[in-house]
Amino acid sequence: MRATALVVCLTAALTGCAAFGKCGTPECTADAKITDEVRTLLAQSPAFGANQINVQTIHGVVYLRGLVSTPALISEGQSIAEQASGVIEVRNLLYIDNSK
């Protein structure tokens, strides 16, 4: 429950133009492209196909948020996001879902 509350709070606090489709500047457009590429890479991974991972990019920094089933998926999500072109840093806010 605490992890879910934390994810909600961080999502609200870290709003960026790419997340809300308000792109107009070159930097914002680049962030939107990074977000799309990370989402595509995650969707192509069999481990993340069914997971709901929120991806947001602000000034080249990718934020991954969501719940995963194993610690290995936290690391794998990080590795996948780092593969996208233009990524400066990945802030991995994935947590293990202990409710199952």
N, C-alpha and C positions, 0 to 999 in steps of 0.2 A: 504494500500500500504506500509506504514511504517513497519507494522508487517511482511509482506512478505520479505521486504528487510532485516530486522533484522534476520529472520530465515535463509535466504541465507547466510548472513555474519557469523552467528554463526556456521552454518554447515561447512563452509569453514575453519573457525578458529579452530574448535574442532575436527579435524580429528583424528581418532584412528585406530589401526590395525584391530580391529574386524569389523569395518565398511567397510573396503576395502578388506577383505579376506586375509590379510597378516599374519595370525596367525602362530606362530611357538613356542612361549614361553608358559609356563603353564598359566601365567596371561592372556595373550591374548586369549587363548583357553577358559578360564573361562569367559572372557568378551563376547565372541561369544555365549557361552551357555546361559548367562544371557539375552543377546539381543534376542535370539531365544525364550526363555521362555516368556519374556515380550510381544513379538510380538504374540505369541500363545495365551496368556491370553487376550490380547486386541482383537484379532480376535474372540475369544469365547464370548465376550461381545456383546450383541445385539446393544448397544449404539455405539460401535466402528466398527462394521462390515463393514460399507461403508466409514468410515473416513480414510483418508490418514495420518497416524501418523508415523513420522520418529522416530525410536528407535535406539539409539547408546549407547554403554557402553564403558567407559574408566576407567580402574582401579577400577571396581566395582561401578562406578557412572553412573547411567542411565540418559540419556538426552532424553526427550520427546519433539518433535518439530512438529508443525503443527497447523492447524486451526480446530476449533470445533464450533458447533452451539450454545452452551449454557455454562454459567459459571459452571454449575453442571458437565459438561463433563470434565472440567479442573481438578476438584477435583477427579472425578472418575478415570481419567487416572492416576493420582498420586497414588491413592489407589491400583489400579490394578498393577502398576509397583512395588510397595513396596512388593507385595506378592511373587515375584520371589525370588528363593533362591540365595544367594550370593550378593544381592543388599546391598551396603553400604549406598547409598544416591540416591535420585531421584531429578534431576534438571528439573523442569516442565516448559518448554518453550512453552506451548500450549497457543494459543490466540483465541479469539472469532472472527469468520469470520463475519464482519459487511457488507460484500458486497451483502448479500442475502436479 
